[in-house]
């Protein structure tokens, strides 16, 4: 009966087996916020059937089964000099060129401006290194190819050597507070334990500014239905205030009050009557005096 001898595997043999294993030899990509390469992979679930992912696979000429293998060797921090404009999402690799399509319907994750980003970066093999996080500048246009000029010179966060736990790196960073609408979260993972650098694009959407959102909500039918109805203002015809008869016409429309006459402009009626009586009395006395003299 022959005995089988167990031979320990050398590091070179392990490396060879890892490469032959295909995707298992790869290392990772963001799953939250979901990256384009993972969303459009066979493991991307419903996202993989979206119009953007179908177009990406068609432009690519192959599926994104190796979603965790988007890496470039020997970059050594010279990202802007190595990766061409318009090819940031593919890392300049022809095997991932479908990820560079300029369109505004990529699967996305909604984020809040100024909130805490919680990233999950799935990985199959642990490595030391730094994650550099960039967010496209305000005014970014998703209908145009992504270029380095659309990204700030410095990342908004750098995370060094996070621990790999349950198959993923999980870390947090504070987001910029001045972004709205659709943006791209660009992640660069520069290894220090290997010569590789990994690139990924995660499409994210920030809601409208708080003031605009508040105005929109206040103008909604639901908000208007909750507002109390204003008290109707009575029309002049419905006012119950009594009006003097001399100031009201037949059609109940308020009329102008009569203007008082100036008493200095002429004698009043009683004064005229009294003056006429005095004239008659004087005339009668004159006639009597005349008759007495003739006698």
C-alpha positions as CSV (number, residue, x, y, z in Angstrom):
1,X,0.0,0.0,0.0
2,X,1.6,3.2,-1.2
3,X,1.8,6.2,1.0
4,X,1.0,9.7,-0.2
5,X,3.4,12.4,0.9
6,X,2.0,15.9,1.5
7,X,4.2,18.5,0.0
8,X,3.9,22.1,1.4
9,X,2.9,24.6,-1.1
10,X,5.4,27.3,-1.8
11,X,4.4,31.0,-2.2
12,X,5.0,30.8,-5.9
13,X,2.6,27.8,-6.3
14,X,0.0,29.7,-4.3
15,X,0.3,32.8,-6.5
16,X,0.0,30.6,-9.6
17,X,-3.1,28.9,-8.3
18,X,-4.6,32.2,-7.4
19,X,-4.1,33.6,-10.9
20,X,-5.6,30.5,-12.5
21,X,-8.6,30.8,-10.3
22,X,-9.7,33.9,-12.1
23,X,-11.9,36.4,-10.2
24,X,-10.9,34.9,-6.9
25,X,-7.4,36.3,-7.5
26,X,-8.9,39.8,-7.8
27,X,-9.3,42.1,-4.9
28,X,-12.4,44.4,-4.8
29,X,-14.7,47.3,-5.6
30,X,-17.3,49.5,-3.8
31,X,-20.7,47.9,-3.3
32,X,-22.0,50.8,-1.2
33,X,-22.4,53.3,-2.7
34,X,-22.7,50.8,-5.6
35,X,-20.0,51.2,-8.2
36,X,-20.7,50.9,-11.9
37,X,-18.5,47.8,-12.3
38,X,-20.3,45.9,-9.5
39,X,-23.8,47.1,-10.4
40,X,-23.4,45.9,-14.0
41,X,-21.8,42.6,-13.1
42,X,-23.7,39.3,-12.9
43,X,-23.8,39.8,-9.1
44,X,-25.4,43.3,-9.5
45,X,-28.9,42.0,-9.1
46,X,-31.6,44.2,-10.6
47,X,-29.1,46.9,-11.4
48,X,-27.5,44.7,-14.0
49,X,-30.6,44.8,-16.1
50,X,-30.9,48.6,-16.3
51,X,-30.5,50.4,-19.6
52,X,-27.1,51.9,-18.6
53,X,-25.7,48.5,-17.7
54,X,-27.0,46.8,-20.8
55,X,-25.3,49.6,-22.9
56,X,-22.1,49.2,-20.9
57,X,-21.9,45.5,-21.5
58,X,-22.6,46.0,-25.2
59,X,-19.9,48.7,-25.5
60,X,-17.6,46.5,-23.5
61,X,-18.1,43.4,-25.7
62,X,-18.1,41.2,-22.5
63,X,-19.7,41.0,-19.1
64,X,-18.2,42.5,-16.0
65,X,-17.8,39.1,-14.2
66,X,-14.4,40.2,-12.9
67,X,-15.9,43.3,-11.2
68,X,-13.2,43.1,-8.5
69,X,-10.2,43.1,-10.9
70,X,-10.2,46.7,-12.2
71,X,-6.5,47.5,-11.3
72,X,-3.5,49.1,-12.9
73,X,0.1,48.3,-11.9
74,X,2.9,50.6,-11.1
75,X,1.0,53.9,-11.0
76,X,2.7,54.9,-7.8
77,X,0.4,57.9,-7.1
78,X,0.7,59.3,-10.6
79,X,-3.0,58.8,-11.3
80,X,-3.6,62.0,-13.3
81,X,-0.6,61.3,-15.5
82,X,-1.4,57.6,-16.0
83,X,-5.2,57.4,-16.5
84,X,-6.5,59.4,-19.6
85,X,-9.3,61.9,-19.4
86,X,-12.6,60.3,-20.3
87,X,-11.4,56.9,-19.1
88,X,-11.4,57.4,-15.4
89,X,-14.1,54.8,-14.6
90,X,-12.4,52.1,-16.6
91,X,-8.9,52.9,-15.3
92,X,-7.9,53.2,-19.0
93,X,-8.4,49.4,-19.4
94,X,-10.0,48.3,-22.6
95,X,-11.6,45.3,-20.7
96,X,-13.8,47.8,-18.8
97,X,-14.3,50.6,-21.4
98,X,-18.1,50.3,-21.2
99,X,-17.9,51.9,-17.7
100,X,-16.8,55.2,-19.3
101,X,-20.1,55.8,-21.1
102,X,-21.4,59.4,-20.5
103,X,-25.0,59.1,-19.4
104,X,-27.2,60.2,-16.5
105,X,-29.0,56.9,-15.8
106,X,-26.3,54.8,-14.2
107,X,-27.5,52.9,-11.1
108,X,-27.1,55.4,-8.2
109,X,-27.2,55.8,-4.5
110,X,-28.9,58.8,-2.8
111,X,-26.7,60.7,-0.3
112,X,-27.2,63.8,1.9
113,X,-24.9,66.8,1.5
114,X,-22.6,67.2,4.5
115,X,-23.7,63.8,6.0
116,X,-21.6,60.9,6.9
117,X,-20.7,58.6,4.0
118,X,-20.5,54.9,5.0
119,X,-18.6,52.9,2.4
120,X,-18.5,49.2,1.9
121,X,-15.6,48.1,-0.3
122,X,-15.9,44.3,-1.0
123,X,-12.6,42.6,-1.3
124,X,-11.5,39.0,-1.7
125,X,-7.8,39.4,-0.6
126,X,-6.7,41.8,2.1
127,X,-4.1,44.4,1.3
128,X,-2.6,47.4,3.0
129,X,-2.9,50.8,1.4
130,X,-5.0,54.0,1.3
131,X,-8.4,54.8,-0.1
132,X,-8.7,58.3,-1.6
133,X,-12.2,59.6,-2.1
134,X,-13.1,62.3,-4.6
135,X,-16.5,63.9,-5.4
136,X,-17.1,65.7,-8.7
137,X,-17.2,69.4,-8.5
138,X,-20.5,71.4,-8.3
139,X,-22.0,71.8,-11.8
140,X,-20.7,68.4,-13.0
141,X,-22.5,67.3,-16.2
142,X,-23.1,63.5,-16.4
143,X,-23.8,63.7,-20.1
144,X,-20.1,64.4,-20.7
145,X,-17.1,62.1,-20.2
146,X,-15.6,62.3,-16.8
147,X,-12.2,64.1,-16.8
148,X,-9.7,64.9,-14.1
149,X,-10.7,68.6,-14.3
150,X,-14.1,67.6,-12.9
151,X,-12.4,66.3,-9.7
152,X,-10.8,68.6,-7.0
153,X,-7.1,68.4,-6.7
154,X,-7.3,66.9,-3.3
155,X,-9.6,64.1,-2.0
156,X,-12.3,65.0,0.5
157,X,-11.2,62.0,2.6
158,X,-8.2,59.6,2.9
159,X,-8.6,56.3,4.8
160,X,-5.4,54.4,5.5
161,X,-5.2,50.6,6.2
162,X,-8.8,49.9,7.2
163,X,-9.4,46.3,8.5
164,X,-10.9,43.7,6.2
165,X,-13.9,42.3,8.1
166,X,-16.3,39.7,6.7
167,X,-15.0,40.2,3.2
168,X,-15.2,44.0,3.1
169,X,-13.5,47.2,4.1
170,X,-16.0,49.4,5.9
171,X,-15.2,53.0,6.7
172,X,-16.8,56.4,7.1
173,X,-16.1,60.0,5.9
174,X,-17.9,63.3,6.0
175,X,-19.3,64.4,2.7
176,X,-18.9,67.9,1.3
177,X,-22.0,70.1,2.0
178,X,-22.2,72.0,-1.3
179,X,-23.2,69.3,-3.8
180,X,-26.6,68.8,-5.4
181,X,-28.0,66.6,-8.1
182,X,-26.1,63.8,-9.8
183,X,-22.4,63.4,-9.0
184,X,-19.7,60.8,-9.2
185,X,-17.9,59.4,-6.1
186,X,-14.4,58.5,-7.4
187,X,-12.5,56.0,-5.3
188,X,-8.7,55.3,-5.7
189,X,-7.3,52.4,-3.7
190,X,-3.5,52.5,-3.8
191,X,-2.0,49.4,-2.4
192,X,1.2,49.4,-0.4
193,X,1.5,45.6,-0.2
194,X,1.3,45.3,-4.0
195,X,2.1,47.5,-7.0
196,X,-1.6,47.8,-7.9
197,X,-4.0,50.8,-7.8
198,X,-7.7,50.2,-8.1
199,X,-10.2,52.7,-9.6
200,X,-14.0,52.9,-9.4
201,X,-16.9,55.2,-10.1
202,X,-20.0,55.2,-7.9
203,X,-22.9,57.3,-9.2
204,X,-24.6,59.2,-6.3
205,X,-27.5,61.7,-6.2
206,X,-27.8,64.6,-3.7
207,X,-31.3,66.0,-3.1
208,X,-32.1,69.7,-3.8
209,X,-30.9,72.4,-1.4
210,X,-32.9,72.5,1.8
211,X,-34.6,75.8,0.9
212,X,-35.7,74.6,-2.5
213,X,-36.9,71.4,-1.0
214,X,-38.9,73.2,1.7
215,X,-40.5,75.5,-0.9
216,X,-41.5,72.4,-3.0
217,X,-43.0,70.7,0.0
218,X,-45.0,73.8,1.1
219,X,-46.4,74.1,-2.5
220,X,-47.5,70.5,-2.6
221,X,-51.3,69.7,-2.5
222,X,-50.9,67.8,0.8
223,X,-49.3,70.8,2.5
224,X,-52.0,73.1,1.1
225,X,-54.8,70.8,2.4
226,X,-53.4,71.1,5.9
227,X,-53.5,74.9,6.0
228,X,-56.6,76.5,7.6
229,X,-59.0,78.1,5.3
230,X,-58.9,82.0,5.4
231,X,-62.0,83.8,6.9
232,X,-64.0,85.3,4.0
233,X,-64.1,89.1,3.9
234,X,-67.7,90.3,3.8
235,X,-68.7,92.3,0.7
236,X,-70.3,95.7,1.3
237,X,-73.7,94.3,0.5
238,X,-73.5,91.8,3.4
239,X,-72.3,94.3,6.0
240,X,-75.0,94.7,8.7
241,X,-74.0,98.2,9.8
242,X,-77.1,100.5,9.9
243,X,-77.0,103.4,7.5
244,X,-79.0,106.6,7.7
245,X,-81.9,106.7,5.2
246,X,-80.5,109.9,3.6
247,X,-77.2,108.1,2.8
248,X,-78.7,105.0,1.2
249,X,-80.1,104.6,-2.3
250,X,-82.8,102.1,-3.4
251,X,-80.2,99.5,-4.5
252,X,-78.6,99.5,-1.0
253,X,-75.3,100.9,-2.3
254,X,-73.6,103.2,0.1
255,X,-74.0,106.8,-1.0
256,X,-72.0,109.9,-0.3
257,X,-73.1,111.9,2.8
258,X,-74.9,115.2,2.0
259,X,-72.6,118.3,2.0
260,X,-73.5,120.9,4.7
261,X,-74.5,124.4,3.4
262,X,-72.5,127.5,4.4
263,X,-74.8,129.6,6.7
264,X,-72.9,132.7,5.8
265,X,-73.9,132.7,2.1
266,X,-77.4,134.1,2.7
267,X,-80.3,134.4,5.1
268,X,-82.1,131.3,6.4
269,X,-85.8,130.8,5.7
270,X,-87.0,132.0,9.1
271,X,-85.2,135.3,8.7
272,X,-86.9,135.9,5.3
273,X,-90.3,135.4,6.8
274,X,-89.7,137.8,9.6
275,X,-88.4,140.5,7.3
276,X,-91.6,140.3,5.1
277,X,-93.8,140.9,8.1
278,X,-91.9,144.0,9.1
279,X,-92.4,145.5,5.7
280,X,-96.1,144.9,5.7
281,X,-96.4,146.6,9.1
282,X,-94.5,149.6,8.0
283,X,-96.6,150.0,4.9
284,X,-99.9,149.8,6.9
285,X,-98.7,152.6,9.3
286,X,-97.8,154.9,6.4
287,X,-101.3,154.6,4.8
288,X,-103.1,155.4,8.1
289,X,-100.9,158.5,8.7
290,X,-101.8,159.8,5.3
291,X,-105.6,159.5,5.8
292,X,-105.4,161.4,9.2
293,X,-103.7,164.4,7.6
294,X,-106.4,164.8,4.9
295,X,-109.0,165.2,7.6
